[in-house]
Amino acid sequence: MDSSLLGQRIGLQIRSMRLNRGHTQAELAQLAGTTRQKLIEIEQGSLSVSMNAYARVFAALGTEVKLVPVSMPTLDDVEDLFNE
């Protein structure tokens, strides 16, 4: 997956969580200890923002990152697991 696409997807999810919790950008930025401009960059999926800034926003939203595969394995991929 292209890294810029990944950044955009994370940014959209952060924006969605912020809106679902009823926060403005300014409110969430204050909770996260960052600037509104930095939050705007995060919501736009900027790859130049530090992981620390993302982590502070995740913490302010009361959420965590969970990595999931882009696609599920096929039967051929897991076949050897059942042959042992």
C-alpha positions as MATLAB code, in Angstrom:
seq = 'MDSSLLGQRIGLQIRSMRLNRGHTQAELAQLAGTTRQKLIEIEQGSLSVSMNAYARVFAALGTEVKLVPVSMPTLDDVEDLFNE';
ca = [
       0.000    0.000    0.000;
       1.244    3.466   -0.868;
       2.368    5.363    2.247;
       0.515    8.544    1.251;
      -2.728    6.572    0.937;
      -2.123    5.068    4.357;
      -1.575    8.536    5.833;
      -4.799    9.782    4.273;
      -6.765    6.821    5.638;
      -5.426    7.362    9.154;
      -6.184   11.082    8.906;
      -9.765   10.417    7.828;
     -10.260    7.997   10.708;
      -8.916   10.532   13.199;
     -11.218   13.203   11.778;
     -14.190   10.842   11.977;
     -13.408    9.970   15.617;
     -13.032   13.654   16.483;
     -16.388   14.505   14.932;
     -18.106   11.513   16.557;
     -16.877   12.719   19.939;
     -18.126   16.250   19.204;
     -14.720   17.961   19.321;
     -13.631   20.876   17.199;
     -10.106   20.809   15.830;
      -9.098   23.429   18.387;
     -10.521   21.389   21.274;
      -8.814   18.168   20.233;
      -5.538   19.959   19.580;
      -5.648   21.392   23.096;
      -6.435   17.961   24.595;
      -3.533   16.473   22.648;
      -1.118   19.250   23.569;
      -0.513   20.265   19.992;
      -1.515   23.088   17.678;
      -4.636   23.224   15.545;
      -2.402   23.497   12.471;
      -0.624   20.257   13.430;
      -3.998   18.535   13.865;
      -5.063   19.774   10.433;
      -1.903   18.241    8.973;
      -2.637   14.950   10.762;
      -6.229   14.870    9.498;
      -4.923   15.517    5.978;
      -2.584   12.548    6.311;
       0.685   14.453    6.256;
       3.679   12.115    6.333;
       5.925   14.852    7.760;
       4.163   14.883   11.154;
       5.995   13.013   13.904;
       4.700    9.738   15.273;
       4.727   11.414   18.685;
       2.134   13.954   17.492;
      -0.053   11.145   16.142;
       0.327    9.282   19.462;
      -0.774   12.343   21.457;
      -3.885   12.688   19.267;
      -4.693    8.973   19.639;
      -4.344    9.302   23.422;
      -6.562   12.412   23.492;
      -9.213   10.468   21.569;
      -8.894    7.529   23.965;
      -8.002    5.153   21.160;
      -5.111    3.023   19.975;
      -3.706    1.818   16.693;
      -4.421   -1.702   15.555;
      -2.651   -3.064   12.504;
      -4.617   -5.359   10.236;
      -3.567   -7.027    7.013;
      -4.587   -5.331    3.799;
      -6.029   -8.610    2.583;
      -6.917  -11.894    4.197;
      -4.753  -14.944    3.455;
      -6.016  -17.369    0.849;
      -6.539  -21.072    1.433;
      -3.281  -21.721   -0.392;
      -1.500  -19.414    2.057;
      -2.687  -21.360    5.109;
      -2.799  -24.859    3.658;
       0.489  -25.892    5.301;
      -0.892  -25.058    8.728;
      -3.372  -27.908    8.471;
      -1.011  -30.499    6.998;
       1.176  -30.857   10.088;
];
